[in-house]
Amino acid sequence: MPSEYCHPLTEGEISNEKYSEWSLLSVTIHGSTMERIKLSKRLMCATKHLPMRLRIHYENDMEKSIEAGVSKDPTLTLNEKIFLEGLVQAEEITERFEEYLKTLS
């Protein structure tokens, strides 16, 4: 797999940006800097082949994360709801997004 797809995105960057016909999902990764970077990289590797675009936001303000219900470092939220907790494996990330995409069709 080409390494350019498996890098952590910068704040506001969109994965698969050239596919404007694909759904654009906005996700936020909460947690410490190192854990956010690790999850972001796994997220990009795990979803690069899926027909969707992701806009990445990072939240490192602990108070805001707690208010959002976050209790694990890192946590991924989608549509302001907890979607993944902890540093999960790429396979689990892929499965969860595949399931989510089925609900959109």
C-alpha positions as CSV (number, residue, x, y, z in Angstrom):
1,M,0.0,0.0,0.0
2,P,1.4,3.3,-1.0
3,S,2.8,5.3,2.0
4,E,1.2,8.6,0.9
5,Y,-2.2,7.1,2.0
6,C,-1.0,6.1,5.4
7,H,0.1,9.4,6.9
8,P,-1.8,11.3,9.5
9,L,-3.8,14.1,7.9
10,T,-3.5,17.7,9.1
11,E,-6.5,19.5,10.7
12,G,-9.2,20.0,8.1
13,E,-7.5,18.0,5.4
14,I,-9.8,15.7,3.4
15,S,-8.9,12.1,2.4
16,N,-9.8,10.9,-1.1
17,E,-10.5,14.6,-1.9
18,K,-10.5,14.1,-5.7
19,Y,-13.7,11.9,-5.4
20,S,-16.2,14.7,-4.9
21,E,-19.1,12.3,-5.6
22,W,-18.3,10.3,-2.5
23,S,-19.9,11.1,0.9
24,L,-17.9,13.6,3.0
25,L,-17.8,12.5,6.6
26,S,-16.5,14.8,9.3
27,V,-14.7,13.0,12.1
28,T,-12.9,14.2,15.3
29,I,-10.1,12.4,17.0
30,H,-9.9,13.2,20.7
31,G,-6.9,12.5,22.9
32,S,-3.2,13.1,23.5
33,T,-1.0,14.2,20.6
34,M,0.7,10.9,20.1
35,E,-2.4,8.8,20.3
36,R,-4.3,11.1,17.9
37,I,-1.5,10.7,15.4
38,K,-1.4,6.9,15.7
39,L,-5.2,6.7,15.2
40,S,-5.2,9.1,12.3
41,K,-2.6,7.1,10.5
42,R,-4.5,3.8,11.1
43,L,-7.7,5.6,10.0
44,M,-6.2,6.6,6.7
45,C,-4.7,3.2,6.0
46,A,-7.9,1.4,7.0
47,T,-10.3,3.6,4.9
48,K,-8.3,4.6,1.8
49,H,-10.1,2.1,-0.3
50,L,-13.6,2.9,0.9
51,P,-15.9,5.0,-1.2
52,M,-15.9,8.0,1.2
53,R,-14.0,11.1,2.0
54,L,-13.1,12.0,5.6
55,R,-12.5,15.5,6.9
56,I,-10.3,15.2,10.0
57,H,-10.5,17.4,13.1
58,Y,-8.4,17.0,16.2
59,E,-9.5,17.8,19.8
60,N,-6.8,18.0,22.5
61,D,-8.8,20.0,25.0
62,M,-9.6,17.5,27.7
63,E,-12.6,19.5,29.0
64,K,-14.3,19.6,25.6
65,S,-13.6,15.9,25.1
66,I,-15.1,15.0,28.5
67,E,-18.1,17.1,27.7
68,A,-18.5,15.0,24.5
69,G,-18.5,11.8,26.5
70,V,-15.0,10.7,25.7
71,S,-13.3,8.5,28.3
72,K,-10.6,6.7,26.3
73,D,-7.4,8.0,24.6
74,P,-7.8,8.2,21.7
75,T,-11.5,8.3,20.7
76,L,-13.0,8.9,17.3
77,T,-16.3,10.7,17.0
78,L,-18.5,10.8,13.9
79,N,-21.5,13.2,13.8
80,E,-20.6,14.2,17.4
81,K,-21.2,10.6,18.6
82,I,-18.5,8.2,19.8
83,F,-17.6,5.9,16.9
84,L,-14.4,4.2,18.0
85,E,-12.7,4.1,21.4
86,G,-9.0,3.4,22.1
87,L,-6.3,2.6,19.6
88,V,-8.2,-0.1,17.7
89,Q,-6.7,-2.2,14.9
90,A,-7.1,-1.1,11.3
91,E,-9.3,-4.1,10.5
92,E,-11.9,-3.0,13.1
93,I,-11.8,0.6,11.7
94,T,-12.5,-0.8,8.2
95,E,-15.4,-3.0,9.4
96,R,-17.0,-0.2,11.4
97,F,-16.9,2.2,8.4
98,E,-18.1,-0.5,6.0
99,E,-21.1,-1.0,8.3
100,Y,-21.7,2.7,8.5
101,L,-21.6,3.2,4.8
102,K,-24.3,0.5,4.4
103,T,-26.6,2.7,6.5
104,L,-26.1,5.6,4.1
105,S,-27.3,3.7,1.0
